[in-house]
Amino acid sequence: MNIACVQFDIAWEDKAANCAKVLSLLRSTRIPRGSLALLPEMFATGFSMNVAAIAEEQGGATEQFLAKAARELGIFLLGGVVTRGAGGRGRNECVVFSPEGKLLARYCKMQPFTLGGETACYEAGREPIVFECGEILVAPFICYDLRFPELARAVAPKRPHLMIFIANWPNARLHHWPRLLQARAIENQCYVAGVNRTGNDPRYQHSGRTMIVDSHGEILADAGDKECVIQAQVDVPWLAEYRRAFPALDDMRCKE
């Protein structure tokens, strides 16, 4: 299955501008129909703590945009959204829509970023998920989740073919990003896609390095620091053969 990752400079709290940028990048890139395309964390607003201004109800305008774009392009489309949680706090989520524009899955970030003020503004998700996407199983995560390997390990017994980490990962710790993505791929014997943004917001600078990694930790595609769309294939038969020849996941003692 083809995976496409969209890296761009997110306009601060400007949903219309960001949706227009995403659609332009998707339309101008030759993405095969049936592909899975991935957008960064909070792609429509940037990593904002202004929940009152940016949060939407489930099924709101940003999700409607994703559904419409998925239908137009004939792709699976996953992006980060902000919805309303309990007690005035938000939920930092990702949602994925089918080529028919149907909602396939919804995941809420389990590890809000305390240093960035996220814990005070957003409630934490309760559990990781795995969803079917065409011929593959996918486990989605969001940004800071990447630093907690137990989250990815919790779904490893379900044998996802691909783990996704959508992010607003800052320059200050950018050198951690590829290493952690490679570690998650190697230890869970799966492909990993990490989707970051470029540009600056009021607090952080971002230099991208969106990438797709195979189960050996080899980088198949790397966006560098430019606005672009990168693509690579999840080779299901190749991954199945690798897992058969080296069945490390079968030796996990704690599988739930």
C-alpha positions as CSV (number, residue, x, y, z in Angstrom):
1,M,0.0,0.0,0.0
2,N,1.2,3.5,-0.8
3,I,1.8,5.9,2.0
4,A,1.9,9.7,1.4
5,C,3.0,12.2,4.1
6,V,2.2,15.9,3.8
7,Q,4.7,18.3,5.4
8,F,4.0,22.0,5.4
9,D,4.2,25.3,7.3
10,I,1.0,25.5,9.4
11,A,-0.5,29.0,9.5
12,W,-1.3,29.8,13.1
13,E,-4.9,29.2,14.0
14,D,-6.0,29.8,10.4
15,K,-8.1,26.8,9.4
16,A,-9.1,28.1,6.0
17,A,-5.5,28.8,4.9
18,N,-4.3,25.4,6.2
19,C,-7.0,23.4,4.5
20,A,-6.4,25.3,1.3
21,K,-2.6,24.5,1.6
22,V,-3.3,20.8,2.2
23,L,-5.6,20.5,-0.7
24,S,-3.2,22.3,-3.0
25,L,-0.3,19.9,-2.0
26,L,-2.5,16.8,-2.3
27,R,-3.9,17.9,-5.7
28,S,-0.4,18.7,-7.1
29,T,1.1,15.4,-6.1
30,R,0.6,12.2,-8.0
31,I,-0.9,10.2,-5.2
32,P,-2.3,6.9,-6.4
33,R,-6.0,6.3,-5.6
34,G,-6.4,4.1,-2.6
35,S,-3.3,5.5,-0.9
36,L,-3.2,6.5,2.8
37,A,-2.2,10.2,3.1
38,L,-1.2,11.6,6.4
39,L,-1.3,15.2,7.8
40,P,0.5,16.6,10.9
41,E,-0.9,17.0,14.4
42,M,-3.4,19.9,14.6
43,F,-2.8,20.5,10.9
44,A,-5.6,23.1,10.7
45,T,-4.4,25.4,13.6
46,G,-0.9,24.5,14.8
47,F,-0.1,23.4,18.3
48,S,-2.4,25.8,20.0
49,M,-3.6,25.8,23.7
50,N,-6.5,28.2,22.7
51,V,-9.0,25.4,23.0
52,A,-12.0,27.8,23.3
53,A,-11.2,29.3,19.9
54,I,-10.1,26.2,17.9
55,A,-12.1,23.2,19.2
56,E,-14.9,21.8,17.2
57,E,-17.6,19.2,17.8
58,Q,-17.0,15.8,16.4
59,G,-18.0,15.9,12.7
60,G,-17.2,19.7,12.5
61,A,-15.9,21.7,9.7
62,T,-12.3,20.4,9.7
63,E,-13.5,16.8,9.7
64,Q,-15.9,17.6,6.9
65,F,-13.0,19.0,4.9
66,L,-11.0,15.8,5.4
67,A,-14.0,13.7,4.3
68,K,-14.5,15.8,1.2
69,A,-10.8,15.7,0.2
70,A,-10.7,12.0,0.7
71,R,-13.7,11.5,-1.6
72,E,-12.3,13.9,-4.2
73,L,-8.9,12.2,-4.4
74,G,-10.0,8.7,-3.8
75,I,-7.6,8.2,-0.9
76,F,-7.6,7.4,2.8
77,L,-6.9,10.6,4.6
78,L,-5.7,11.0,8.2
79,G,-5.2,14.3,10.0
80,G,-5.0,15.9,13.5
81,V,-8.0,17.7,14.8
82,V,-9.1,19.4,18.1
83,T,-12.5,18.4,19.5
84,R,-14.3,19.4,22.7
85,G,-13.7,17.3,25.8
86,A,-15.1,17.3,29.3
87,G,-15.0,20.3,31.6
88,G,-13.9,22.8,28.9
89,R,-10.7,20.9,28.0
90,G,-10.0,19.8,24.4
91,R,-9.1,16.5,22.9
92,N,-6.0,16.3,20.6
93,E,-7.2,13.7,18.2
94,C,-6.5,12.2,14.8
95,V,-9.3,11.0,12.5
96,V,-9.1,9.0,9.3
97,F,-11.6,9.0,6.4
98,S,-12.0,6.4,3.7
99,P,-12.1,7.1,-0.1
100,E,-15.9,7.2,0.3
101,G,-15.6,9.9,2.9
102,K,-16.6,7.7,5.8
103,L,-15.0,8.0,9.2
104,L,-12.9,4.9,9.9
105,A,-11.2,5.6,13.2
106,R,-10.6,8.2,15.9
107,Y,-7.7,8.3,18.3
108,C,-7.0,10.7,21.2
109,K,-3.5,11.5,22.2
110,M,-2.6,9.5,25.3
111,Q,0.4,11.6,26.5
112,P,-0.3,15.3,26.4
113,F,2.8,17.4,26.4
114,T,3.1,18.8,29.9
115,L,6.0,21.1,29.2
116,G,4.0,22.8,26.4
117,G,1.0,23.3,28.6
118,E,-1.1,20.6,26.9
119,T,-1.9,18.7,30.1
120,A,-3.8,21.7,31.5
121,C,-5.7,22.3,28.3
122,Y,-6.4,18.8,26.8
123,E,-7.6,15.6,28.3
124,A,-5.7,12.4,27.7
125,G,-6.9,9.5,25.6
126,R,-7.5,6.2,27.3
127,E,-6.1,3.5,25.0
128,P,-4.3,3.0,21.7
129,I,-6.2,1.7,18.7
130,V,-5.6,-0.3,15.5
131,F,-7.8,0.1,12.4
132,E,-8.1,-1.6,9.0
133,C,-7.0,0.6,6.1
134,G,-7.3,-1.2,2.8
135,E,-5.0,-4.2,3.0
136,I,-3.1,-3.1,6.1
137,L,-3.6,-2.6,9.8
138,V,-2.6,0.8,11.2
139,A,-1.9,2.1,14.7
140,P,-2.0,5.9,15.0
141,F,-0.3,8.0,17.6
142,I,0.4,11.7,18.2
143,C,3.7,13.5,18.8
144,Y,4.7,13.1,22.5
145,D,3.3,9.5,22.4
146,L,6.5,8.6,20.5
147,R,8.5,9.0,23.7
148,F,6.5,6.3,25.5
149,P,7.3,2.9,23.9
150,E,4.8,1.1,26.1
151,L,2.0,2.7,24.1
152,A,3.2,1.2,20.8
153,R,4.1,-2.1,22.5
154,A,0.5,-2.4,23.7
155,V,-0.8,-2.8,20.2
156,A,2.2,-4.9,18.9
157,P,0.4,-8.2,19.6
158,K,-2.2,-7.1,17.0
159,R,0.6,-7.0,14.4
160,P,-0.1,-3.6,12.8
161,H,1.8,-3.2,9.5
162,L,2.2,0.5,10.0
163,M,2.5,2.8,13.1
164,I,1.9,6.5,12.5
165,F,3.1,9.4,14.6
166,I,1.7,12.8,13.5
167,A,3.4,15.7,15.2
168,N,4.4,19.3,15.8
169,W,7.9,18.2,16.8
170,P,10.2,21.2,17.7
171,N,13.7,21.9,16.6
172,A,15.1,21.8,20.1
173,R,14.8,18.0,20.1
174,L,14.6,17.3,16.4
175,H,17.7,15.0,16.6
176,H,15.6,12.7,18.8
177,W,12.9,12.3,16.2
178,P,14.4,10.0,13.6
179,R,16.0,7.8,16.3
180,L,12.8,7.3,18.1
181,L,10.9,6.6,14.9
182,Q,13.5,4.0,13.9
183,A,13.4,2.4,17.4
184,R,9.6,2.0,17.3
185,A,9.9,0.4,13.8
186,I,12.7,-2.0,14.8
187,E,11.2,-3.1,18.2
188,N,7.7,-3.6,16.8
189,Q,8.7,-5.1,13.5
190,C,6.5,-2.7,11.4
191,Y,6.7,0.3,9.1
192,V,6.6,3.7,10.8
193,A,5.5,7.0,9.3
194,G,6.4,10.2,11.3
195,V,4.7,13.4,10.0
196,N,6.0,16.7,11.2
197,R,5.5,20.3,10.2
198,T,7.8,23.1,9.1
199,G,7.9,26.8,10.1
200,N,7.4,28.7,13.3
201,D,4.5,29.1,15.8
202,P,4.5,31.6,18.7
203,R,6.6,29.3,20.9
204,Y,8.4,26.8,18.7
205,Q,10.5,26.4,15.6
206,H,10.0,23.3,13.4
207,S,12.2,21.9,10.6
208,G,10.2,18.9,9.5
209,R,12.1,15.6,8.9
210,T,8.9,13.8,8.0
211,M,9.9,10.3,7.2
212,I,8.8,6.8,6.4
213,V,10.9,3.9,8.0
214,D,10.8,0.2,7.4
215,S,10.9,-2.5,10.0
216,H,14.7,-2.6,9.9
217,G,14.8,1.1,10.8
218,E,15.9,2.0,7.3
219,I,14.6,5.4,6.1
220,L,12.7,4.9,2.9
221,A,11.7,8.6,2.4
222,D,12.7,11.8,4.2
223,A,11.2,15.2,3.5
224,G,14.0,17.3,5.0
225,D,12.9,20.8,5.9
226,K,10.8,21.8,2.9
227,E,7.1,21.8,2.2
228,C,6.5,18.7,0.2
229,V,4.8,15.3,0.0
230,I,6.8,12.1,0.4
231,Q,5.7,8.6,-0.5
232,A,6.7,5.0,0.1
233,Q,5.2,1.6,-0.1
234,V,4.2,-0.7,2.8
235,D,5.1,-4.1,1.3
236,V,2.9,-6.5,3.2
237,P,4.3,-9.8,1.8
238,W,7.9,-8.6,2.5
239,L,7.0,-7.7,6.1
240,A,5.2,-11.0,6.6
241,E,8.3,-12.9,5.5
242,Y,10.6,-10.9,7.7
243,R,8.3,-11.5,10.8
244,R,8.2,-15.2,9.9
245,A,12.0,-15.5,9.6
246,F,12.7,-13.5,12.8
247,P,9.6,-14.0,15.0
248,A,10.7,-11.7,17.9
249,L,7.1,-10.5,18.5
250,D,6.2,-14.1,19.4
251,D,8.6,-14.0,22.3
252,M,6.9,-11.0,24.1
253,R,6.0,-12.1,27.6
254,C,3.6,-9.3,28.3
255,K,1.2,-9.2,25.4
256,E,-1.7,-7.2,26.9
